Amino acid sequence: MSILANKDTRAVIIGGIAGVNAARRMAQFDFLINRPLTVQAFVYPPEEGQQKEIYRGGELNNVTVYSSLAKALEENPQINTALIYIGASRAYQSAKEALDAKGIKLVTMITEGVPEKDAKRLRKYALECGKIFNGPSSIGIMSAGECRLGVIGGEFKNLKLCNLYRPGSFGVITKSGGLSNEAMWLCAQNGNGITSAVAIGGDSYPGTDFVTYLNMFENDPETKAVVIIGEVGGTLEEEAAEWLGKEIRRIKVIASIGGTCQDVLPQGMKFGHAGAKEGKKGLGSARSKINALREAGAVVPETFGGLSKAIKQVYQELLKSGVIKPEAELDEKLLPALPPSVQEVMKQGDIIVEPLIRTTISDDRGEEPRYVGYAASELCEKGYGIEDVISLLWNKKLPSKEESEIIKRIIMISADHGPAVSGAFGSIIAACAGIDLPQAVSAGMTMIGPRFGGAVTNAGKYFKYGVKEYPNDIPGFLNWMKENVGPVPGIGHRVKSVKNPDKRVKYLVDYVTNQTTLHTPCLDYALQVEKITTAKKDNLILNVDGTIGCILVDLDFPEYSFNGFFVLARTIGMIGHWIDQNNQNSRLIRLYDYLINYAVKEEREVPEKK
Amino acid sequence: MAKILEGPAMKLFNKWGIPVPNYVVIMDPDRLAQLGEANKWLRESKLVVKAHEAIGGRFKLGLVKLGLNLDEAYEAAKEMIGREIGTSVVHQVIVAEMLDHDEEYYLSIAGNRDGSELLLSNKGGVDIEEHWDTVKRLFIPLDETPSLESITEAAHEAGFVGEIAERVAKIASRLILCFEDEDAQSIEINPLVIRKSDMRFAALDAVMNIDWDARFRHADWDFKPVSEIGRSYTEAEQQIMDIDARIKGSVKLVEVPGGDIALLTAGGGASVFYSDAVVARGGCIANYAEYSGDPPDWAVEALTETICRLPHIKHIIVGGAIANFTDVKATFSGIINGFRESKSKGYLENVQIWVRRGGPNENQGLAAMKKLQEEGFDIHVYDRSMPMTDIVDLALNS
């Protein structure tokens, strides 16, 4: 047996993330004792319609979030308990609504910092409705083996250590949340555990009091003794003492009262819970409470540490007198273990999971990203540049100084080619249409392909093939290309020619061959090819794509990376064009009619649809 | 209880039509001369100058000066502003009109669980304690407004007669309004004075406590409550309060000069029991501390370092109940870092540390704490099987 919460309790949680976390903890308890899910619904307007994932052991449940309590109750009429987790400014309204709901008998409020007047009104209103309003600032209510409301009881392991999977004989009532857990532990360690434990909260005017619950425990035949943990301030403990002394009670009362230190501390120095404030003339002092309780027959040890002995003593007496019958302890090993998450099991090495992806270049699991093992900040510290990072992430090795300089030049030379080319123009049109940077740049990026900027990879690939298969036979290579591929990628230009050479190509070739010691078999081969093709036609020159492709082959970059150099370099330009258009506040553009040849049918009538 | 200073209380009284004397609050004595030119009452009335700070026993400290003219008030203000009293400094003074009066009354209201209680006496002033039995008490149920007739009747029972009874009842009814609408916890006016020649009333002194938790519904509360601990906060306390205001969960600190047992305890309930245990065993606490609600580790680290710097400490009690959801491993890692940092700065010399805790990830947290022994800390670590406050006994018996 129990008080307040039992196997029939079905709860709604009013509030956001804290409430969802509590529901998860509550479901762990549901799993431990194999009862249906306690939390049936959430009320939190900002997340209306969402489903919250709540695991009861390995079983995944989806609990709906409603915009109002009325809607939640309409679809879940079985709900009889409300937990208030919502912020202090809305707590009063939410609790009042819950008290108004016909099916709800118990409202318990976890919210802290609720104005006193709101708490007083809720207490009064609950009394008028004949319902229980517990809290504010209550960690929750626990009925061993039956129901957990709130995070009371802590982590799963603690639920077992405190024997909360089956009822004992002790009731617990505390103001403090942390001490409710401690008291449950003390009852398990020194007695046979609890029936129910209630935290009433440490505010000045809690909705309930010790007497409310003492009466309930007195009427619960399974509860044989009650542990009360009170503190300085208010008169709830005195009222409990009065209740105890008034007539012969079935239950034993053990109590501990905090705040005796305030007798000796400097005047006015107060601390602890909001309600822990001594009144004028020593009213509500810890000492007066201790005395009242002792006089009424409660066992009150001198310090909190003495509670262990006191509980043990009462338990032994109850055993001796036969009020409590000793029961065989459950073998804890028979209790279910919380299913671990995949991560936890993997950490223990008990399962193998086939990875979904594999990476060989980058690791973000440490304090900072590492590129092929090197910490990014250390690369910066030691004077490496962006070209070295490119080489690391694309080719997995640190280039030499010479190689770095070549990579840097390739990027610099390819960064932009004016507004007229497909990529830049695409980005500009998008920018003028008010499109944001990433989308506008990807509009330009979309243009990169076989006719615009996309020849680097194929150029490199086929010249490399030539070097390997037709080392001293360029006509043979050209023949093979003609039969198997078509025009040689990297050869030919729309406007440039032998007489009107591409300065970029000239510079790159000159730099690589004359100013570095790089061995350039592929570039040399391509230049040989160019000699033959330009002899046929003036504009069949080695273009910039071909030059870059060959140099990258000579730099030993992987084939797949070649186009990346153009994409990366040109991104710089496209971002520039987007910024430029936005700086100028450019307007939407469209093509003028005279730039379009309308090669269309004449106007004609639409025939009737057959 | 959140006490507010006289200035803000007077402002709220004004708002609700409770008569107050003319007053100004100033930070610079020179301002008083200018105000004197603008306000006739400053030139023509007798004045009282009081330090406008949360300092107890102001009269004895010379921080209240009575019966002054404007020049004397200027001198008094100049003398008071900037004075250091213990850890507090006088930044402001309140200069008020000293109403010549014939009688002093007592009027107060305080909340209780079922509503509030109005107290009336026609024997106010410093003697109120002697006449406590003659004070008339009127219970006001929650959310009910007593009729003016019933308050007048109570005034009669308190010994007020005729027009004075009616006027006192009227002021009391406004006090009730002010109490209700401003989410007050208690208001005490002592004395409420009367000058019979023109039947002028004024609340000469007032102590008001408001419910700071209700501030979300009071847009015009432009003040902050004063220190709850009967003195100004120390720099260290202020630092911890600043951290507390920024984090999820909370960290709290109150210094208690002269003690040698430092507390680094968790939870609002358990922390008080640890203080009790020290006192019960004849020890002296050097501070009260509390961390709760799963605060971030850096906040606990800051609290730890502050506590390690307390002078003359011999023991630190790292105590706590079995936490519901505060992560022991995470909060302990903050404490451990705080200990290490403090030790490297030369603190914790000859200090014994006593630990008892339970809760989420308790095993890892306690094991990490225990490892500090290898680093030369004099640390004793106990788990949940040690009764909560018994580490205090161990510390004091060591």
Interface residues (C-beta under 8 A of the other chain):
Chain A: R25 A88 S89 G113 V114 P115 E116 K117 D118 K120 R121 R123 K124 I139 V151 I152 G153 G154 E155 N158 L161 T174 K175 S176 G177 G178 L179 S180 N181 E182 W185 Q189 G202 S204 Y205 I229 E231 V232 G234 S256 G258 G259 T260 C261 D263 V264 L265 P266 Q267 G268 M269 K270 F271 G272 H273 A274 A276 K277 A286 E302 T303 F304 G305 G306 L307 S308
Chain B: M1 G56 G111 R113 D114 G115 L142 D143 D183 Q185 D211 D213 A214 F216 R217 E228 I229 G230 R231 K252 V254 V256 A266 G267 G268 G269 A270 S271 V272 F273 S275 D276 A277 V278 V279 A280 R281 I285 Y288 E290 S292 G320 A321 I322 A323 N324 F325 T326 G358 G359 P360 N361 R384 S385 P387 M388 T389 D390 V392 D393
